[in-house]
């Protein structure tokens, strides 16, 4: 089960809204969705969790690039919502590390040569294996809001509610949960 919400910081405190991620395909789409929640370019947090699996925090401050933290990259990689957050940059990969799909022949093999690949070779390794187990991203994403790097790294079960409590927004988040 997934839960996703936006917490937008305003002059009057935090405002929460439940958000639907079905139309979000990229991190850029997610950042745009967050920016729409705060016309004054205040801080917006996108909180995403898969119950018992992983959670992610995306922080958008105006037009700045989003800052991302994911509690367990390997678990998130198995999720369509997690894949949105796990960019090449976040995982420390160069875009060149991604296979060139144009180099595939019609039979689905690279350079049209299926017999050259040894069992257990690179073609047998799923892309998810290249994703580290454990947290990735900016663990200091909430430092200035009262959630330290150490606290964020230690959160597990009900992390989103713990974050909201630290921000003074637990009741606000609970209304959309």
C-alpha angles and dihedrals in degrees: 000000000000131000126189129178140164121228111195120191114224137170088267096049132266124343119198130204130180109237134205115219098187093106094042112101104158140031087251090058090050092050090050090051090052093048090053088058091062116042089179091061092244122153115292124189122202108204118195129175139173105207111254093356117069144321134214136201122201116187120200119187109184112292095341119118112273117261115220138198124180120186097211118014096189092053092044091050088065090057128077090221092047091052089061090061099041100082123172089251092053091050093046094244127139114233086240089068089072112090115255103244091197089066091065119104123220091268089062097249127118112259088356093277112119096161096062095070115095118218110265091027128130093284090061094053112094116228090239089068089068090060114092122239111239135027126343133180134033108344088181092061092114101032095112090047095058103267110109126213089249092052093048093049091051096051118108128144107031098013098148092055091046089052091048091049091052090051093047090245104107095114090046092051092044090060091065098037 
